[in-house]
Amino acid sequence: MLVADVIAVHTELSSDRTLVRTRAKLAAVEYVKAPAQPLPELDVVTTGGTHGPIETRRPGEPRFVKG
C-alpha cells in the first residue's frame, strides 16, 4: 500500500483508438506496506478517462487529480 502525491496525469488512446487510458505519475510519500525495492515514483495506467471526444468509463475506476 502506498500514500502518494500525483505529479502528472494525461490520457492516451489505445492503438485501435477505441479505448482511453489514463496514465498518472505518482511520487511516493509513504509506503504502508513496501515492496522489496520501493520506488520514489511510479506510473499507474488504468483503462478509463476522456481524451477529446472519446470517453471510456469503467465502474469503480480511480480518478487522479494533480496536486
C-alpha positions in Angstrom: 0.0 0.0 0.0 1.2 3.5 -0.8 0.5 7.1 0.1 1.4 9.3 -2.8 1.1 12.7 -4.4 0.0 12.9 -8.1 2.7 14.6 -10.1 1.1 14.4 -13.6 -1.9 12.9 -15.3 -2.6 12.5 -19.0 -4.8 10.4 -21.2 -3.9 8.4 -24.3 -5.8 6.3 -26.9 -5.3 2.6 -27.4 -3.6 1.6 -30.7 -7.0 0.9 -32.3 -8.4 4.2 -31.0 -11.3 2.6 -29.2 -10.3 2.9 -25.5 -9.0 5.7 -23.4 -6.2 5.0 -20.9 -5.2 7.3 -18.1 -1.6 7.5 -17.1 -0.7 9.0 -13.7 2.8 9.6 -12.3 2.9 9.3 -8.5 5.5 10.5 -6.1 5.7 8.1 -3.1 5.2 9.9 0.2 4.9 6.8 2.4 4.9 3.1 1.9 2.5 1.4 4.3 3.4 -2.0 3.0 6.6 -1.6 0.9 7.7 -3.9 -1.9 11.2 -5.4 -1.8 12.6 -2.4 -3.5 10.4 0.7 -3.0 10.5 3.3 -5.8 10.3 7.0 -5.3 8.0 7.4 -8.3 5.5 5.1 -10.0 3.4 5.2 -13.2 -0.1 3.9 -12.9 -2.0 3.1 -16.1 -5.8 2.5 -15.9 -8.4 1.9 -18.5 -10.9 4.8 -18.5 -11.0 8.6 -18.9 -11.7 11.2 -21.5 -9.5 12.0 -24.5 -11.0 14.7 -26.7 -14.5 13.4 -27.8 -13.8 9.8 -26.8 -14.7 8.6 -23.3 -14.2 5.2 -21.7 -16.0 4.5 -18.4 -15.4 1.7 -16.0 -17.4 1.3 -12.8 -15.1 2.0 -9.8 -12.3 3.4 -11.8 -10.0 5.7 -9.8 -9.7 9.4 -10.6 -6.4 11.1 -10.4 -6.0 14.9 -9.8 -2.7 16.6 -9.8 -1.7 18.3 -6.6 
